[in-house]
Amino acid sequence: MKIGKCIGGLIILTLLCITAFGQQSNLDSLINAANIYQYNDTTKVNLLNYAAMKALSQDIDKSFLLSSEAKTSAEQLQIVYFSE
């Protein structure tokens, strides 16, 4: 019985690690896409915002930097998402 619980726990831990790695990879891909995107338009702003939302649960500082960059780009483009 103890061996079954240990194996079950090990499987769950392995799956959690794989899931966490996959999420980081997805975030890195979004950031890379935003960085290599050549144009400063709504697509870049949306990429940065989506990456910031993904980063929120993993790295709050990175999320803040990405959202700040998105806000700056949106202001340059005179895009209004929320009124103050």
Beta strands, then each sheet from edge to edge (+ up, - down):
end
